Amino acid sequence: SKGETQERALAFAEDNNLTFPILFDVDGEVFRHYRGRGVPNLLFVDRQGVIVANHPGAVGAQDLEALIQQLVETE
């Protein structure tokens, strides 16, 4: 988003011990490809590149946990 930089995002990830891959979609190509619907937009993409969940807007910890549990159960 405006005012944010890749350096700040990487520093945040390091400060918070985040170990998952972080994508910097500078030109919005990935957002358009996966039909993003707003910012923020949470996408779960399987290993074949298929969207298995698309949640526009912010997601709280409990809702995120429930969504992940639902995806795990359907796998």
The first five atom37 places (N, CA, C, CB, O) and aatype in JSON, in Angstrom:
{
  "aatype": [15, 11, 7, 6, 16, 5, 6, 1, 0, 10, 0, 13, 0, 6, 3, 2, 2, 10, 16, 13, 14, 9, 10, 13, 3, 19, 3, 7, 6, 19, 13, 1, 8, 18, 1, 7, 1, 7, 19, 14, 2, 10, 10, 13, 19, 3, 1, 5, 7, 19, 9, 19, 0, 2, 8, 14, 7, 0, 19, 7, 0, 5, 3, 10, 6, 0, 10, 9, 5, 5, 10, 19, 6, 16, 6],
  "atom_mask": [
    [1, 1, 1, 1, 1],
    [1, 1, 1, 1, 1],
    [1, 1, 1, 0, 1],
    [1, 1, 1, 1, 1],
    [1, 1, 1, 1, 1],
    [1, 1, 1, 1, 1],
    [1, 1, 1, 1, 1],
    [1, 1, 1, 1, 1],
    [1, 1, 1, 1, 1],
    [1, 1, 1, 1, 1],
    [1, 1, 1, 1, 1],
    [1, 1, 1, 1, 1],
    [1, 1, 1, 1, 1],
    [1, 1, 1, 1, 1],
    [1, 1, 1, 1, 1],
    [1, 1, 1, 1, 1],
    [1, 1, 1, 1, 1],
    [1, 1, 1, 1, 1],
    [1, 1, 1, 1, 1],
    [1, 1, 1, 1, 1],
    [1, 1, 1, 1, 1],
    [1, 1, 1, 1, 1],
    [1, 1, 1, 1, 1],
    [1, 1, 1, 1, 1],
    [1, 1, 1, 1, 1],
    [1, 1, 1, 1, 1],
    [1, 1, 1, 1, 1],
    [1, 1, 1, 0, 1],
    [1, 1, 1, 1, 1],
    [1, 1, 1, 1, 1],
    [1, 1, 1, 1, 1],
    [1, 1, 1, 1, 1],
    [1, 1, 1, 1, 1],
    [1, 1, 1, 1, 1],
    [1, 1, 1, 1, 1],
    [1, 1, 1, 0, 1],
    [1, 1, 1, 1, 1],
    [1, 1, 1, 0, 1],
    [1, 1, 1, 1, 1],
    [1, 1, 1, 1, 1],
    [1, 1, 1, 1, 1],
    [1, 1, 1, 1, 1],
    [1, 1, 1, 1, 1],
    [1, 1, 1, 1, 1],
    [1, 1, 1, 1, 1],
    [1, 1, 1, 1, 1],
    [1, 1, 1, 1, 1],
    [1, 1, 1, 1, 1],
    [1, 1, 1, 0, 1],
    [1, 1, 1, 1, 1],
    [1, 1, 1, 1, 1],
    [1, 1, 1, 1, 1],
    [1, 1, 1, 1, 1],
    [1, 1, 1, 1, 1],
    [1, 1, 1, 1, 1],
    [1, 1, 1, 1, 1],
    [1, 1, 1, 0, 1],
    [1, 1, 1, 1, 1],
    [1, 1, 1, 1, 1],
    [1, 1, 1, 0, 1],
    [1, 1, 1, 1, 1],
    [1, 1, 1, 1, 1],
    [1, 1, 1, 1, 1],
    [1, 1, 1, 1, 1],
    [1, 1, 1, 1, 1],
    [1, 1, 1, 1, 1],
    [1, 1, 1, 1, 1],
    [1, 1, 1, 1, 1],
    [1, 1, 1, 1, 1],
    [1, 1, 1, 1, 1],
    [1, 1, 1, 1, 1],
    [1, 1, 1, 1, 1],
    [1, 1, 1, 1, 1],
    [1, 1, 1, 1, 1],
    [1, 1, 1, 1, 1]
  ],
  "atom_positions": [
    [[0.84, -1.18, 0.0], [0.0, 0.0, 0.0], [0.88, 1.24, 0.0], [-0.96, 0.0, 1.22], [2.09, 1.16, 0.2]],
    [[0.27, 2.36, -0.23], [1.02, 3.61, -0.28], [1.71, 3.86, 1.06], [0.09, 4.8, -0.65], [1.12, 3.66, 2.12]],
    [[2.94, 4.31, 1.0], [3.69, 4.61, 2.21], [4.44, 3.41, 2.77], [0.0, 0.0, 0.0], [5.32, 3.58, 3.61]],
    [[4.1, 2.23, 2.32], [4.79, 1.03, 2.79], [5.87, 0.66, 1.79], [3.8, -0.15, 3.0], [5.75, 0.96, 0.6]],
    [[6.89, 0.02, 2.26], [7.97, -0.42, 1.38], [8.24, -1.89, 1.63], [9.26, 0.42, 1.62], [7.86, -2.45, 2.65]],
    [[8.9, -2.5, 0.67], [9.28, -3.9, 0.85], [10.22, -4.04, 2.05], [9.96, -4.45, -0.43], [10.13, -5.02, 2.79]],
    [[11.09, -3.07, 2.24], [12.01, -3.12, 3.36], [11.27, -3.13, 4.69], [12.97, -1.95, 3.3], [11.62, -3.88, 5.59]],
    [[10.24, -2.29, 4.81], [9.45, -2.25, 6.06], [8.69, -3.54, 6.26], [8.47, -1.08, 6.04], [8.58, -4.03, 7.38]],
    [[8.16, -4.1, 5.17], [7.43, -5.36, 5.28], [8.37, -6.49, 5.71], [6.75, -5.72, 3.94], [8.02, -7.31, 6.57]],
    [[9.54, -6.53, 5.12], [10.51, -7.57, 5.49], [10.98, -7.4, 6.93], [11.71, -7.54, 4.53], [11.18, -8.38, 7.64]],
    [[11.16, -6.16, 7.36], [11.55, -5.9, 8.75], [10.45, -6.37, 9.69], [11.85, -4.4, 8.97], [10.73, -6.97, 10.73]],
    [[9.19, -6.09, 9.34], [8.06, -6.55, 10.16], [8.05, -8.07, 10.24], [6.72, -6.05, 9.57], [7.88, -8.63, 11.32]],
    [[8.25, -8.73, 9.1], [8.25, -10.19, 9.08], [9.37, -10.74, 9.95], [8.4, -10.72, 7.64], [9.18, -11.7, 10.7]],
    [[10.53, -10.13, 9.87], [11.66, -10.59, 10.69], [11.4, -10.33, 12.17], [12.96, -9.89, 10.25], [11.65, -11.2, 13.0]],
    [[10.91, -9.15, 12.49], [10.63, -8.8, 13.89], [9.59, -9.72, 14.52], [10.15, -7.37, 13.99], [9.61, -9.95, 15.72]],
    [[8.68, -10.25, 13.68], [7.59, -11.1, 14.18], [7.81, -12.58, 13.88], [6.27, -10.66, 13.59], [6.9, -13.39, 14.0]],
    [[9.03, -12.92, 13.48], [9.41, -14.31, 13.22], [8.48, -15.01, 12.22], [9.42, -15.09, 14.51], [8.16, -16.19, 12.39]],
    [[8.05, -14.28, 11.19], [7.21, -14.87, 10.16], [8.09, -15.7, 9.23], [6.42, -13.78, 9.37], [9.12, -15.22, 8.77]],
    [[7.68, -16.93, 8.97], [8.51, -17.83, 8.17], [7.89, -18.2, 6.83], [8.78, -19.08, 8.95], [8.52, -18.88, 6.02]],
    [[6.66, -17.76, 6.58], [6.02, -18.1, 5.32], [6.49, -17.18, 4.21], [4.49, -18.03, 5.45], [6.97, -16.07, 4.47]],
    [[6.37, -17.63, 2.95], [6.79, -16.77, 1.83], [5.94, -15.5, 1.75], [6.7, -17.55, 0.49], [4.74, -15.53, 2.02]],
    [[6.57, -14.41, 1.39], [5.87, -13.13, 1.25], [6.0, -12.68, -0.19], [6.45, -12.06, 2.24], [7.1, -12.59, -0.73]],
    [[4.87, -12.4, -0.81], [4.84, -11.97, -2.21], [4.69, -10.46, -2.27], [3.69, -12.67, -2.97], [3.81, -9.89, -1.63]],
    [[5.54, -9.82, -3.05], [5.42, -8.39, -3.31], [4.9, -8.23, -4.73], [6.79, -7.64, -3.11], [5.65, -8.37, -5.7]],
    [[3.62, -7.93, -4.85], [2.95, -7.82, -6.15], [2.96, -6.35, -6.57], [1.48, -8.37, -6.08], [1.93, -5.68, -6.56]],
    [[4.13, -5.87, -6.93], [4.36, -4.45, -7.19], [3.44, -3.89, -8.27], [5.79, -4.23, -7.58], [2.92, -2.79, -8.12]],
    [[3.23, -4.62, -9.35], [2.41, -4.1, -10.44], [0.96, -4.6, -10.42], [3.04, -4.47, -11.75], [0.19, -4.27, -11.31]],
    [[0.59, -5.39, -9.41], [-0.79, -5.85, -9.28], [-1.15, -7.02, -10.17], [0.0, 0.0, 0.0], [-2.32, -7.4, -10.25]],
    [[-0.18, -7.6, -10.85], [-0.45, -8.7, -11.78], [-1.05, -9.92, -11.07], [0.84, -9.1, -12.51], [-2.01, -10.51, -11.55]],
    [[-0.49, -10.29, -9.94], [-0.98, -11.46, -9.2], [-2.38, -11.18, -8.66], [-0.02, -11.83, -8.04], [-3.25, -12.05, -8.71]],
    [[-2.59, -9.98, -8.16], [-3.91, -9.59, -7.64], [-4.97, -9.73, -8.72], [-3.87, -8.13, -7.11], [-6.05, -10.28, -8.47]],
    [[-4.66, -9.25, -9.92], [-5.61, -9.36, -11.03], [-5.8, -10.82, -11.45], [-5.14, -8.52, -12.23], [-6.92, -11.25, -11.71]],
    [[-4.71, -11.57, -11.52], [-4.77, -12.98, -11.94], [-5.69, -13.78, -11.02], [-3.36, -13.61, -11.96], [-6.49, -14.59, -11.48]],
    [[-5.56, -13.54, -9.71], [-6.37, -14.29, -8.76], [-7.67, -13.58, -8.39], [-5.56, -14.55, -7.5], [-8.34, -13.94, -7.43]],
    [[-7.99, -12.55, -9.17], [-9.26, -11.82, -9.02], [-9.46, -11.28, -7.6], [-10.42, -12.73, -9.38], [-10.49, -11.51, -6.97]],
    [[-8.46, -10.56, -7.14], [-8.56, -9.91, -5.84], [-9.76, -8.98, -5.81], [0.0, 0.0, 0.0], [-10.11, -8.37, -6.83]],
    [[-10.39, -8.86, -4.65], [-11.62, -8.08, -4.55], [-11.52, -6.89, -3.61], [-12.73, -8.96, -4.11], [-12.54, -6.31, -3.25]],
    [[-10.35, -6.53, -3.23], [-10.17, -5.39, -2.33], [-8.86, -5.53, -1.58], [0.0, 0.0, 0.0], [-8.14, -6.52, -1.74]],
    [[-8.57, -4.55, -0.77], [-7.37, -4.59, 0.04], [-7.77, -4.3, 1.47], [-6.29, -3.57, -0.46], [-8.38, -3.26, 1.72]],
    [[-7.48, -5.16, 2.4], [-6.76, -6.43, 2.21], [-7.65, -7.49, 1.59], [-6.21, -6.93, 3.54], [-8.87, -7.37, 1.58]],
    [[-7.02, -8.52, 1.06], [-7.73, -9.64, 0.45], [-6.93, -10.91, 0.76], [-7.91, -9.44, -1.11], [-5.79, -11.05, 0.33]],
    [[-7.54, -11.82, 1.5], [-6.87, -13.05, 1.89], [-7.22, -14.14, 0.89], [-7.27, -13.47, 3.32], [-8.39, -14.46, 0.69]],
    [[-6.2, -14.7, 0.26], [-6.39, -15.79, -0.69], [-5.66, -17.03, -0.2], [-5.9, -15.39, -2.11], [-4.52, -16.94, 0.26]],
    [[-6.31, -18.16, -0.31], [-5.64, -19.44, -0.1], [-5.59, -20.1, -1.47], [-6.39, -20.34, 0.96], [-6.62, -20.32, -2.11]],
    [[-4.38, -20.42, -1.9], [-4.15, -21.01, -3.21], [-3.48, -22.36, -3.01], [-3.28, -20.08, -4.12], [-2.49, -22.46, -2.29]],
    [[-4.03, -23.41, -3.64], [-3.43, -24.74, -3.46], [-2.17, -24.89, -4.32], [-4.45, -25.84, -3.81], [-1.79, -23.97, -5.04]],
    [[-1.55, -26.05, -4.22], [-0.29, -26.27, -4.93], [-0.44, -26.24, -6.45], [0.3, -27.59, -4.52], [0.53, -26.03, -7.17]],
    [[-1.65, -26.44, -6.93], [-1.89, -26.39, -8.37], [-2.23, -24.98, -8.85], [-3.02, -27.34, -8.74], [-2.48, -24.76, -10.03]],
    [[-2.26, -24.01, -7.93], [-2.55, -22.63, -8.29], [-4.03, -22.31, -8.32], [0.0, 0.0, 0.0], [-4.43, -21.27, -8.85]],
    [[-4.85, -23.18, -7.76], [-6.3, -22.98, -7.74], [-6.7, -22.28, -6.44], [-7.05, -24.34, -7.88], [-6.28, -22.68, -5.35]],
    [[-7.5, -21.24, -6.56], [-8.0, -20.54, -5.38], [-8.98, -21.46, -4.65], [-8.69, -19.19, -5.77], [-9.97, -21.92, -5.23]],
    [[-8.7, -21.73, -3.37], [-9.6, -22.56, -2.57], [-10.39, -21.72, -1.58], [-8.82, -23.65, -1.83], [-11.38, -22.2, -1.01]],
    [[-9.97, -20.48, -1.35], [-10.73, -19.55, -0.51], [-10.31, -18.13, -0.86], [-10.51, -19.84, 1.01], [-9.13, -17.86, -1.09]],
    [[-11.29, -17.24, -0.91], [-11.05, -15.84, -1.22], [-11.88, -15.01, -0.25], [-11.42, -15.5, -2.71], [-13.11, -15.02, -0.29]],
    [[-11.2, -14.3, 0.63], [-11.89, -13.52, 1.66], [-11.46, -12.06, 1.57], [-11.62, -14.09, 3.07], [-10.35, -11.72, 2.01]],
    [[-12.31, -11.19, 1.02], [-11.96, -9.77, 0.98], [-12.12, -9.15, 2.37], [-12.84, -9.02, -0.04], [-12.99, -9.54, 3.15]],
    [[-11.27, -8.19, 2.67], [-11.37, -7.5, 3.94], [-10.48, -8.12, 5.01], [0.0, 0.0, 0.0], [-9.87, -9.17, 4.81]],
    [[-10.42, -7.44, 6.13], [-9.6, -7.9, 7.25], [-10.21, -9.16, 7.86], [-9.45, -6.8, 8.32], [-11.43, -9.35, 7.85]],
    [[-9.35, -9.99, 8.38], [-9.79, -11.24, 9.02], [-9.2, -11.28, 10.42], [-9.35, -12.5, 8.19], [-7.99, -11.16, 10.61]],
    [[-10.07, -11.45, 11.41], [-9.61, -11.59, 12.78], [-9.04, -12.97, 13.03], [0.0, 0.0, 0.0], [-9.24, -13.89, 12.24]],
    [[-8.32, -13.1, 14.12], [-7.63, -14.36, 14.43], [-8.6, -15.54, 14.52], [-6.87, -14.22, 15.74], [-8.3, -16.61, 13.99]],
    [[-9.73, -15.37, 15.18], [-10.69, -16.47, 15.32], [-11.28, -16.87, 13.98], [-11.81, -16.09, 16.29], [-11.43, -18.05, 13.68]],
    [[-11.63, -15.88, 13.16], [-12.18, -16.17, 11.84], [-11.15, -16.84, 10.95], [-12.69, -14.89, 11.18], [-11.48, -17.74, 10.18]],
    [[-9.9, -16.4, 11.05], [-8.82, -17.0, 10.26], [-8.62, -18.46, 10.67], [-7.51, -16.2, 10.43], [-8.49, -19.34, 9.82]],
    [[-8.61, -18.7, 11.96], [-8.45, -20.07, 12.44], [-9.6, -20.95, 11.96], [-8.38, -20.09, 13.98], [-9.37, -22.09, 11.55]],
    [[-10.82, -20.45, 12.01], [-11.98, -21.21, 11.55], [-11.89, -21.5, 10.06], [-13.28, -20.46, 11.86], [-12.22, -22.6, 9.62]],
    [[-11.45, -20.53, 9.27], [-11.31, -20.72, 7.82], [-10.25, -21.77, 7.52], [-10.95, -19.38, 7.13], [-10.46, -22.64, 6.67]],
    [[-9.13, -21.7, 8.21], [-8.07, -22.69, 8.0], [-8.56, -24.07, 8.39], [-6.81, -22.32, 8.81], [-8.32, -25.04, 7.68]],
    [[-9.25, -24.18, 9.51], [-9.78, -25.48, 9.95], [-10.75, -26.04, 8.92], [-10.48, -25.34, 11.31], [-10.72, -27.23, 8.63]],
    [[-11.59, -25.2, 8.37], [-12.54, -25.63, 7.35], [-11.81, -26.15, 6.1], [-13.47, -24.46, 6.98], [-12.21, -27.15, 5.51]],
    [[-10.75, -25.45, 5.7], [-9.98, -25.88, 4.53], [-9.27, -27.19, 4.79], [-8.97, -24.8, 4.13], [-9.21, -28.05, 3.91]],
    [[-8.74, -27.37, 5.97], [-8.04, -28.6, 6.32], [-9.0, -29.78, 6.33], [-7.36, -28.46, 7.7], [-8.66, -30.87, 5.87]],
    [[-10.21, -29.57, 6.83], [-11.2, -30.64, 6.91], [-11.69, -31.08, 5.54], [-12.37, -30.21, 7.76], [-12.08, -32.23, 5.36]],
    [[-11.69, -30.17, 4.57], [-12.21, -30.51, 3.24], [-11.14, -31.09, 2.34], [-12.8, -29.28, 2.58], [-11.44, -31.55, 1.23]],
    [[-9.89, -31.08, 2.8], [-8.8, -31.58, 1.97], [-8.78, -33.07, 1.89], [-7.49, -31.11, 2.47], [-7.91, -33.64, 1.22]]
  ]
}
